């Protein structure tokens, strides 16, 4: 018989999470450590559940002997009132993406989005200049990234978003948390001048994803003195990443954050230090396999027509 102290049962709650690469990353790393580790997506859409169901799902997971849960869109804020405790960083962010369920049933919320990006940033862009940074996107992911950047020591952070009110709200919140730094909400009309003075650029919008191709700004403005970080990882080499490399910039691809948050969550769930580079290699394998399958499906109708 497998007990909660002898194995790990983990889930991912969110909308549209069935294609997530997080479960296979965790399961393979668990196997590498000789663990019995089972990770299953709990997809709200597939189950016909509303986001507000997250509280009941957490309680059910506790009753069923789960060791933990990852939480993603649109439940990162909604889950907080249903937890027994929230760690200080997650509380400051107002978002939880990792819930540990103790042997006594006590639930503790964490946020590994910010810590995952911070680790990715420090390892992937060591010694990056932190004087002036421009961040595009002030949504949920953008909030975690901005928190990480300021924790890393960024002195002046300009947050640019098409929704000026959201950017201002985010800037006000972060200014209160990091009084020693300058955090400002700026408009897209100011982007050219901001980039001209910036040391680095961080991209936190959906632009560049397969469904939203292109770049979030005119990349001809990039020069070799800039460093560029993207959080989009499908595809891993977004147009922004390719253009930045071509311009001679130091680049951090979005896969680094995806792996970083999974590494931190695995550690929190198990108490075991995962092999971050092994998880990165597996993640890239999964991305490549996904791209191959998509290419094969795209060519299938052509082959059928030719036949």
LOZADREN-786841 format. One record per residue (C-alpha): residue number from 1; y, x, z. Coordinates in nm, 2 decimals, always signed. Example, Ala and Ser with C-alpha at 12.3 -4.5 7.8 and 13.67 -1.06 7.14 Angstrom:
BEGIN
{resi: 1 | yy: -0.45 | xx: +1.23 | zz: +0.78}
{resi: 2 | yy: -0.11 | xx: +1.37 | zz: +0.71}
This chain:
BEGIN
{resi: 1 | yy: +0.00 | xx: +0.00 | zz: +0.00}
{resi: 2 | yy: +0.34 | xx: +0.13 | zz: -0.09}
{resi: 3 | yy: +0.61 | xx: +0.10 | zz: +0.18}
{resi: 4 | yy: +0.99 | xx: +0.13 | zz: +0.14}
{resi: 5 | yy: +0.96 | xx: +0.47 | zz: +0.31}
{resi: 6 | yy: +0.70 | xx: +0.59 | zz: +0.06}
{resi: 7 | yy: +0.85 | xx: +0.47 | zz: -0.27}
{resi: 8 | yy: +1.18 | xx: +0.36 | zz: -0.42}
{resi: 9 | yy: +1.26 | xx: +0.02 | zz: -0.57}
{resi: 10 | yy: +1.61 | xx: +0.01 | zz: -0.72}
{resi: 11 | yy: +1.79 | xx: -0.24 | zz: -0.94}
{resi: 12 | yy: +2.10 | xx: -0.27 | zz: -1.16}
{resi: 13 | yy: +2.31 | xx: -0.59 | zz: -1.13}
{resi: 14 | yy: +2.55 | xx: -0.67 | zz: -1.41}
{resi: 15 | yy: +2.62 | xx: -0.86 | zz: -1.73}
{resi: 16 | yy: +2.44 | xx: -0.73 | zz: -2.04}
{resi: 17 | yy: +2.27 | xx: -0.44 | zz: -1.86}
{resi: 18 | yy: +1.93 | xx: -0.46 | zz: -2.03}
{resi: 19 | yy: +2.02 | xx: -0.17 | zz: -2.27}
{resi: 20 | yy: +2.15 | xx: +0.05 | zz: -1.99}
{resi: 21 | yy: +2.03 | xx: +0.41 | zz: -1.99}
{resi: 22 | yy: +2.06 | xx: +0.44 | zz: -1.61}
{resi: 23 | yy: +1.71 | xx: +0.31 | zz: -1.53}
{resi: 24 | yy: +1.52 | xx: +0.56 | zz: -1.74}
{resi: 25 | yy: +1.74 | xx: +0.84 | zz: -1.61}
{resi: 26 | yy: +1.66 | xx: +0.76 | zz: -1.25}
{resi: 27 | yy: +1.29 | xx: +0.70 | zz: -1.31}
{resi: 28 | yy: +1.23 | xx: +1.03 | zz: -1.49}
{resi: 29 | yy: +1.42 | xx: +1.22 | zz: -1.23}
{resi: 30 | yy: +1.22 | xx: +1.05 | zz: -0.96}
{resi: 31 | yy: +0.89 | xx: +1.14 | zz: -1.14}
{resi: 32 | yy: +1.01 | xx: +1.50 | zz: -1.16}
{resi: 33 | yy: +1.04 | xx: +1.50 | zz: -0.78}
{resi: 34 | yy: +0.69 | xx: +1.34 | zz: -0.74}
{resi: 35 | yy: +0.84 | xx: +1.01 | zz: -0.63}
{resi: 36 | yy: +0.72 | xx: +0.66 | zz: -0.68}
{resi: 37 | yy: +1.05 | xx: +0.53 | zz: -0.83}
{resi: 38 | yy: +1.09 | xx: +0.20 | zz: -1.01}
{resi: 39 | yy: +1.43 | xx: +0.10 | zz: -1.14}
{resi: 40 | yy: +1.48 | xx: -0.24 | zz: -1.30}
{resi: 41 | yy: +1.79 | xx: -0.41 | zz: -1.46}
{resi: 42 | yy: +1.89 | xx: -0.75 | zz: -1.32}
{resi: 43 | yy: +2.09 | xx: -0.90 | zz: -1.61}
{resi: 44 | yy: +2.31 | xx: -1.19 | zz: -1.52}
{resi: 45 | yy: +2.33 | xx: -1.31 | zz: -1.88}
{resi: 46 | yy: +1.95 | xx: -1.30 | zz: -1.93}
{resi: 47 | yy: +1.90 | xx: -1.48 | zz: -1.60}
{resi: 48 | yy: +2.17 | xx: -1.74 | zz: -1.67}
{resi: 49 | yy: +2.36 | xx: -1.64 | zz: -1.36}
{resi: 50 | yy: +2.74 | xx: -1.63 | zz: -1.29}
{resi: 51 | yy: +2.90 | xx: -1.31 | zz: -1.15}
{resi: 52 | yy: +2.95 | xx: -1.48 | zz: -0.81}
{resi: 53 | yy: +2.57 | xx: -1.48 | zz: -0.78}
{resi: 54 | yy: +2.58 | xx: -1.11 | zz: -0.68}
{resi: 55 | yy: +2.59 | xx: -1.19 | zz: -0.31}
{resi: 56 | yy: +2.27 | xx: -1.39 | zz: -0.33}
{resi: 57 | yy: +2.11 | xx: -1.12 | zz: -0.55}
{resi: 58 | yy: +2.19 | xx: -0.85 | zz: -0.29}
{resi: 59 | yy: +2.04 | xx: -1.07 | zz: -0.01}
{resi: 60 | yy: +1.73 | xx: -1.13 | zz: -0.22}
{resi: 61 | yy: +1.69 | xx: -0.76 | zz: -0.29}
{resi: 62 | yy: +1.71 | xx: -0.69 | zz: +0.08}
{resi: 63 | yy: +1.44 | xx: -0.95 | zz: +0.15}
{resi: 64 | yy: +1.22 | xx: -0.81 | zz: -0.12}
{resi: 65 | yy: +1.23 | xx: -0.46 | zz: +0.01}
{resi: 66 | yy: +1.46 | xx: -0.29 | zz: -0.24}
{resi: 67 | yy: +1.60 | xx: +0.05 | zz: -0.14}
{resi: 68 | yy: +1.92 | xx: +0.01 | zz: -0.33}
{resi: 69 | yy: +2.12 | xx: -0.14 | zz: -0.61}
{resi: 70 | yy: +2.37 | xx: -0.02 | zz: -0.87}
{resi: 71 | yy: +2.64 | xx: -0.27 | zz: -0.95}
{resi: 72 | yy: +2.83 | xx: -0.29 | zz: -1.27}
{resi: 73 | yy: +3.07 | xx: -0.52 | zz: -1.46}
{resi: 74 | yy: +3.17 | xx: -0.78 | zz: -1.36}
{resi: 75 | yy: +3.05 | xx: -0.75 | zz: -1.00}
{resi: 76 | yy: +3.20 | xx: -0.43 | zz: -0.85}
{resi: 77 | yy: +3.47 | xx: -0.61 | zz: -0.66}
{resi: 78 | yy: +3.28 | xx: -0.94 | zz: -0.60}
{resi: 79 | yy: +3.00 | xx: -0.76 | zz: -0.42}
{resi: 80 | yy: +3.22 | xx: -0.62 | zz: -0.14}
{resi: 81 | yy: +3.24 | xx: -0.92 | zz: +0.09}
{resi: 82 | yy: +2.86 | xx: -0.94 | zz: +0.09}
{resi: 83 | yy: +2.81 | xx: -0.59 | zz: +0.23}
{resi: 84 | yy: +2.78 | xx: -0.48 | zz: +0.59}
{resi: 85 | yy: +2.98 | xx: -0.16 | zz: +0.53}
{resi: 86 | yy: +3.18 | xx: +0.00 | zz: +0.25}
{resi: 87 | yy: +3.24 | xx: +0.38 | zz: +0.25}
{resi: 88 | yy: +3.61 | xx: +0.49 | zz: +0.26}
{resi: 89 | yy: +3.65 | xx: +0.59 | zz: -0.10}
{resi: 90 | yy: +3.49 | xx: +0.27 | zz: -0.23}
{resi: 91 | yy: +3.72 | xx: +0.07 | zz: +0.00}
{resi: 92 | yy: +4.03 | xx: +0.25 | zz: -0.13}
{resi: 93 | yy: +3.92 | xx: +0.18 | zz: -0.48}
{resi: 94 | yy: +3.83 | xx: -0.18 | zz: -0.40}
{resi: 95 | yy: +3.51 | xx: -0.14 | zz: -0.61}
{resi: 96 | yy: +3.14 | xx: -0.07 | zz: -0.53}
{resi: 97 | yy: +2.89 | xx: +0.04 | zz: -0.78}
{resi: 98 | yy: +2.61 | xx: +0.17 | zz: -0.55}
{resi: 99 | yy: +2.46 | xx: -0.02 | zz: -0.26}
{resi: 100 | yy: +2.21 | xx: +0.14 | zz: -0.02}
{resi: 101 | yy: +1.98 | xx: -0.10 | zz: +0.17}
{resi: 102 | yy: +1.86 | xx: +0.06 | zz: +0.49}
{resi: 103 | yy: +1.52 | xx: +0.01 | zz: +0.65}
{resi: 104 | yy: +1.69 | xx: -0.23 | zz: +0.89}
{resi: 105 | yy: +1.83 | xx: -0.43 | zz: +0.60}
{resi: 106 | yy: +2.19 | xx: -0.30 | zz: +0.65}
{resi: 107 | yy: +2.38 | xx: -0.27 | zz: +0.32}
{resi: 108 | yy: +2.63 | xx: +0.00 | zz: +0.26}
{resi: 109 | yy: +2.85 | xx: +0.02 | zz: -0.05}
{resi: 110 | yy: +2.96 | xx: +0.34 | zz: -0.23}
{resi: 111 | yy: +3.14 | xx: +0.42 | zz: -0.55}
{resi: 112 | yy: +2.99 | xx: +0.70 | zz: -0.77}
{resi: 113 | yy: +3.21 | xx: +0.63 | zz: -1.07}
{resi: 114 | yy: +3.50 | xx: +0.84 | zz: -0.92}
{resi: 115 | yy: +3.27 | xx: +1.10 | zz: -0.77}
{resi: 116 | yy: +3.07 | xx: +1.13 | zz: -1.09}
{resi: 117 | yy: +3.38 | xx: +1.18 | zz: -1.30}
{resi: 118 | yy: +3.51 | xx: +1.44 | zz: -1.05}
{resi: 119 | yy: +3.19 | xx: +1.64 | zz: -1.06}
{resi: 120 | yy: +3.19 | xx: +1.62 | zz: -1.44}
{resi: 121 | yy: +3.55 | xx: +1.72 | zz: -1.46}
{resi: 122 | yy: +3.51 | xx: +2.02 | zz: -1.23}
{resi: 123 | yy: +3.19 | xx: +2.15 | zz: -1.40}
{resi: 124 | yy: +3.28 | xx: +2.06 | zz: -1.76}
{resi: 125 | yy: +3.64 | xx: +2.16 | zz: -1.75}
{resi: 126 | yy: +3.67 | xx: +2.43 | zz: -1.49}
{resi: 127 | yy: +4.01 | xx: +2.57 | zz: -1.43}
{resi: 128 | yy: +4.18 | xx: +2.30 | zz: -1.63}
{resi: 129 | yy: +4.55 | xx: +2.29 | zz: -1.59}
{resi: 130 | yy: +4.65 | xx: +2.00 | zz: -1.35}
{resi: 131 | yy: +5.03 | xx: +1.99 | zz: -1.38}
{resi: 132 | yy: +5.07 | xx: +1.70 | zz: -1.61}
{resi: 133 | yy: +4.80 | xx: +1.46 | zz: -1.72}
{resi: 134 | yy: +4.82 | xx: +1.15 | zz: -1.94}
{resi: 135 | yy: +4.55 | xx: +0.88 | zz: -1.88}
{resi: 136 | yy: +4.50 | xx: +0.60 | zz: -2.13}
{resi: 137 | yy: +4.36 | xx: +0.28 | zz: -1.97}
{resi: 138 | yy: +4.42 | xx: +0.13 | zz: -1.63}
{resi: 139 | yy: +4.11 | xx: -0.09 | zz: -1.60}
{resi: 140 | yy: +3.82 | xx: -0.06 | zz: -1.35}
{resi: 141 | yy: +3.69 | xx: +0.26 | zz: -1.50}
{resi: 142 | yy: +4.04 | xx: +0.40 | zz: -1.53}
{resi: 143 | yy: +4.10 | xx: +0.33 | zz: -1.16}
{resi: 144 | yy: +3.80 | xx: +0.54 | zz: -1.06}
{resi: 145 | yy: +3.90 | xx: +0.82 | zz: -1.30}
{resi: 146 | yy: +4.26 | xx: +0.83 | zz: -1.19}
{resi: 147 | yy: +4.14 | xx: +0.85 | zz: -0.82}
{resi: 148 | yy: +3.92 | xx: +1.14 | zz: -0.92}
{resi: 149 | yy: +4.19 | xx: +1.32 | zz: -1.11}
{resi: 150 | yy: +4.43 | xx: +1.29 | zz: -0.81}
{resi: 151 | yy: +4.16 | xx: +1.41 | zz: -0.58}
{resi: 152 | yy: +4.11 | xx: +1.71 | zz: -0.81}
{resi: 153 | yy: +4.47 | xx: +1.80 | zz: -0.76}
{resi: 154 | yy: +4.66 | xx: +1.65 | zz: -1.06}
{resi: 155 | yy: +5.03 | xx: +1.68 | zz: -0.98}
{resi: 156 | yy: +5.18 | xx: +1.44 | zz: -1.22}
{resi: 157 | yy: +4.97 | xx: +1.15 | zz: -1.37}
{resi: 158 | yy: +5.11 | xx: +0.92 | zz: -1.63}
{resi: 159 | yy: +4.90 | xx: +0.60 | zz: -1.67}
{resi: 160 | yy: +4.94 | xx: +0.43 | zz: -2.01}
{resi: 161 | yy: +4.80 | xx: +0.08 | zz: -2.07}
{resi: 162 | yy: +4.88 | xx: -0.20 | zz: -2.32}
{resi: 163 | yy: +4.92 | xx: -0.42 | zz: -2.01}
{resi: 164 | yy: +5.23 | xx: -0.27 | zz: -1.84}
{resi: 165 | yy: +5.18 | xx: -0.49 | zz: -1.53}
{resi: 166 | yy: +4.83 | xx: -0.36 | zz: -1.48}
{resi: 167 | yy: +4.95 | xx: +0.00 | zz: -1.52}
{resi: 168 | yy: +5.23 | xx: -0.05 | zz: -1.27}
{resi: 169 | yy: +4.99 | xx: -0.20 | zz: -1.02}
{resi: 170 | yy: +4.75 | xx: +0.08 | zz: -1.05}
{resi: 171 | yy: +5.03 | xx: +0.34 | zz: -1.03}
{resi: 172 | yy: +5.16 | xx: +0.18 | zz: -0.71}
{resi: 173 | yy: +4.82 | xx: +0.17 | zz: -0.55}
{resi: 174 | yy: +4.75 | xx: +0.53 | zz: -0.63}
{resi: 175 | yy: +5.09 | xx: +0.65 | zz: -0.52}
{resi: 176 | yy: +5.03 | xx: +0.50 | zz: -0.18}
{resi: 177 | yy: +4.69 | xx: +0.68 | zz: -0.16}
{resi: 178 | yy: +4.82 | xx: +1.02 | zz: -0.29}
{resi: 179 | yy: +5.18 | xx: +1.05 | zz: -0.17}
{resi: 180 | yy: +5.19 | xx: +1.42 | zz: -0.26}
{resi: 181 | yy: +5.15 | xx: +1.34 | zz: -0.63}
{resi: 182 | yy: +5.36 | xx: +1.17 | zz: -0.89}
{resi: 183 | yy: +5.19 | xx: +0.87 | zz: -1.04}
{resi: 184 | yy: +5.38 | xx: +0.67 | zz: -1.30}
{resi: 185 | yy: +5.31 | xx: +0.37 | zz: -1.53}
{resi: 186 | yy: +5.43 | xx: +0.44 | zz: -1.88}
{resi: 187 | yy: +5.42 | xx: +0.25 | zz: -2.21}
{resi: 188 | yy: +5.24 | xx: +0.33 | zz: -2.53}
{resi: 189 | yy: +5.58 | xx: +0.37 | zz: -2.70}
{resi: 190 | yy: +5.63 | xx: +0.68 | zz: -2.48}
{resi: 191 | yy: +5.29 | xx: +0.83 | zz: -2.56}
{resi: 192 | yy: +5.41 | xx: +1.09 | zz: -2.81}
{resi: 193 | yy: +5.66 | xx: +1.24 | zz: -2.57}
{resi: 194 | yy: +5.41 | xx: +1.23 | zz: -2.29}
{resi: 195 | yy: +5.15 | xx: +1.42 | zz: -2.49}
{resi: 196 | yy: +5.40 | xx: +1.68 | zz: -2.59}
{resi: 197 | yy: +5.45 | xx: +1.77 | zz: -2.23}
{resi: 198 | yy: +5.09 | xx: +1.72 | zz: -2.10}
{resi: 199 | yy: +4.83 | xx: +1.97 | zz: -2.01}
{resi: 200 | yy: +4.55 | xx: +1.72 | zz: -2.05}
{resi: 201 | yy: +4.45 | xx: +1.37 | zz: -2.17}
{resi: 202 | yy: +4.19 | xx: +1.14 | zz: -2.03}
{resi: 203 | yy: +4.08 | xx: +0.84 | zz: -2.23}
{resi: 204 | yy: +3.95 | xx: +0.53 | zz: -2.04}
{resi: 205 | yy: +3.96 | xx: +0.24 | zz: -2.30}
{resi: 206 | yy: +3.69 | xx: +0.10 | zz: -2.52}
{resi: 207 | yy: +3.83 | xx: +0.26 | zz: -2.84}
{resi: 208 | yy: +3.58 | xx: +0.49 | zz: -2.99}
{resi: 209 | yy: +3.27 | xx: +0.28 | zz: -2.90}
{resi: 210 | yy: +3.05 | xx: +0.18 | zz: -3.19}
{resi: 211 | yy: +3.20 | xx: -0.17 | zz: -3.18}
{resi: 212 | yy: +3.56 | xx: -0.03 | zz: -3.15}
{resi: 213 | yy: +3.57 | xx: +0.27 | zz: -3.38}
{resi: 214 | yy: +3.88 | xx: +0.50 | zz: -3.42}
{resi: 215 | yy: +4.10 | xx: +0.69 | zz: -3.18}
{resi: 216 | yy: +4.33 | xx: +0.56 | zz: -2.91}
{resi: 217 | yy: +4.63 | xx: +0.76 | zz: -3.03}
{resi: 218 | yy: +4.74 | xx: +0.99 | zz: -3.32}
{resi: 219 | yy: +4.52 | xx: +1.29 | zz: -3.25}
{resi: 220 | yy: +4.73 | xx: +1.51 | zz: -3.48}
{resi: 221 | yy: +4.95 | xx: +1.55 | zz: -3.16}
{resi: 222 | yy: +4.67 | xx: +1.75 | zz: -2.99}
{resi: 223 | yy: +4.70 | xx: +2.13 | zz: -2.97}
{resi: 224 | yy: +4.47 | xx: +2.40 | zz: -2.84}
{resi: 225 | yy: +4.66 | xx: +2.41 | zz: -2.51}
{resi: 226 | yy: +4.54 | xx: +2.05 | zz: -2.43}
{resi: 227 | yy: +4.22 | xx: +1.96 | zz: -2.27}
{resi: 228 | yy: +4.07 | xx: +1.62 | zz: -2.35}
{resi: 229 | yy: +3.83 | xx: +1.40 | zz: -2.15}
{resi: 230 | yy: +3.67 | xx: +1.08 | zz: -2.29}
{resi: 231 | yy: +3.46 | xx: +0.84 | zz: -2.08}
{resi: 232 | yy: +3.31 | xx: +0.66 | zz: -2.39}
{resi: 233 | yy: +2.95 | xx: +0.78 | zz: -2.45}
{resi: 234 | yy: +2.81 | xx: +0.55 | zz: -2.72}
{resi: 235 | yy: +2.84 | xx: +0.75 | zz: -2.94}
{resi: 236 | yy: +2.85 | xx: +1.08 | zz: -2.74}
{resi: 237 | yy: +3.07 | xx: +1.24 | zz: -3.00}
{resi: 238 | yy: +3.35 | xx: +0.99 | zz: -3.04}
{resi: 239 | yy: +3.62 | xx: +1.03 | zz: -3.30}
{resi: 240 | yy: +3.85 | xx: +1.15 | zz: -3.02}
{resi: 241 | yy: +3.60 | xx: +1.41 | zz: -2.91}
{resi: 242 | yy: +3.55 | xx: +1.54 | zz: -3.27}
{resi: 243 | yy: +3.92 | xx: +1.55 | zz: -3.34}
{resi: 244 | yy: +3.99 | xx: +1.73 | zz: -3.01}
{resi: 245 | yy: +3.73 | xx: +1.99 | zz: -3.08}
{resi: 246 | yy: +3.87 | xx: +2.04 | zz: -3.43}
{resi: 247 | yy: +4.22 | xx: +2.09 | zz: -3.28}
{resi: 248 | yy: +4.08 | xx: +2.37 | zz: -3.06}
{resi: 249 | yy: +4.09 | xx: +2.17 | zz: -2.73}
{resi: 250 | yy: +3.86 | xx: +2.20 | zz: -2.44}
{resi: 251 | yy: +3.66 | xx: +1.88 | zz: -2.43}
{resi: 252 | yy: +3.47 | xx: +1.67 | zz: -2.18}
{resi: 253 | yy: +3.25 | xx: +1.40 | zz: -2.35}
{resi: 254 | yy: +3.19 | xx: +1.06 | zz: -2.18}
{resi: 255 | yy: +2.82 | xx: +1.14 | zz: -2.11}
{resi: 256 | yy: +2.93 | xx: +1.38 | zz: -1.84}
{resi: 257 | yy: +3.07 | xx: +1.09 | zz: -1.63}
{resi: 258 | yy: +2.77 | xx: +0.87 | zz: -1.70}
{resi: 259 | yy: +2.53 | xx: +1.13 | zz: -1.58}
{resi: 260 | yy: +2.75 | xx: +1.23 | zz: -1.29}
{resi: 261 | yy: +2.75 | xx: +0.88 | zz: -1.14}
{resi: 262 | yy: +2.37 | xx: +0.86 | zz: -1.19}
{resi: 263 | yy: +2.32 | xx: +1.19 | zz: -1.02}
{resi: 264 | yy: +2.53 | xx: +1.08 | zz: -0.72}
{resi: 265 | yy: +2.36 | xx: +0.74 | zz: -0.70}
{resi: 266 | yy: +2.01 | xx: +0.91 | zz: -0.71}
{resi: 267 | yy: +2.11 | xx: +1.13 | zz: -0.42}
{resi: 268 | yy: +2.24 | xx: +0.84 | zz: -0.22}
{resi: 269 | yy: +1.93 | xx: +0.63 | zz: -0.28}
{resi: 270 | yy: +1.68 | xx: +0.90 | zz: -0.20}
{resi: 271 | yy: +1.84 | xx: +1.17 | zz: +0.01}
{resi: 272 | yy: +1.71 | xx: +1.42 | zz: -0.25}
{resi: 273 | yy: +1.93 | xx: +1.65 | zz: -0.45}
{resi: 274 | yy: +1.86 | xx: +1.57 | zz: -0.82}
{resi: 275 | yy: +1.87 | xx: +1.83 | zz: -1.10}
{resi: 276 | yy: +2.20 | xx: +1.74 | zz: -1.28}
{resi: 277 | yy: +2.13 | xx: +1.95 | zz: -1.59}
{resi: 278 | yy: +1.79 | xx: +1.80 | zz: -1.63}
{resi: 279 | yy: +1.93 | xx: +1.45 | zz: -1.60}
{resi: 280 | yy: +2.20 | xx: +1.55 | zz: -1.86}
{resi: 281 | yy: +1.93 | xx: +1.68 | zz: -2.10}
{resi: 282 | yy: +1.73 | xx: +1.35 | zz: -2.06}
{resi: 283 | yy: +2.05 | xx: +1.15 | zz: -2.11}
{resi: 284 | yy: +2.12 | xx: +1.32 | zz: -2.44}
{resi: 285 | yy: +1.76 | xx: +1.26 | zz: -2.55}
{resi: 286 | yy: +1.80 | xx: +0.89 | zz: -2.48}
{resi: 287 | yy: +2.13 | xx: +0.88 | zz: -2.68}
{resi: 288 | yy: +1.97 | xx: +1.06 | zz: -2.97}
{resi: 289 | yy: +1.67 | xx: +0.83 | zz: -2.97}
{resi: 290 | yy: +1.90 | xx: +0.53 | zz: -2.96}
{resi: 291 | yy: +2.09 | xx: +0.66 | zz: -3.25}
{resi: 292 | yy: +1.77 | xx: +0.71 | zz: -3.45}
{resi: 293 | yy: +1.65 | xx: +0.36 | zz: -3.38}
{resi: 294 | yy: +1.99 | xx: +0.22 | zz: -3.49}
{resi: 295 | yy: +1.98 | xx: +0.42 | zz: -3.81}
{resi: 296 | yy: +1.63 | xx: +0.31 | zz: -3.89}
{resi: 297 | yy: +1.73 | xx: -0.06 | zz: -3.83}
{resi: 298 | yy: +2.03 | xx: -0.02 | zz: -4.05}
{resi: 299 | yy: +1.82 | xx: +0.12 | zz: -4.34}
{resi: 300 | yy: +1.54 | xx: -0.13 | zz: -4.30}
{resi: 301 | yy: +1.71 | xx: -0.41 | zz: -4.49}
{resi: 302 | yy: +1.79 | xx: -0.17 | zz: -4.78}
{resi: 303 | yy: +1.43 | xx: -0.05 | zz: -4.79}
{resi: 304 | yy: +1.30 | xx: -0.41 | zz: -4.79}
{resi: 305 | yy: +1.54 | xx: -0.50 | zz: -5.07}
{resi: 306 | yy: +1.42 | xx: -0.20 | zz: -5.28}
{resi: 307 | yy: +1.06 | xx: -0.31 | zz: -5.23}
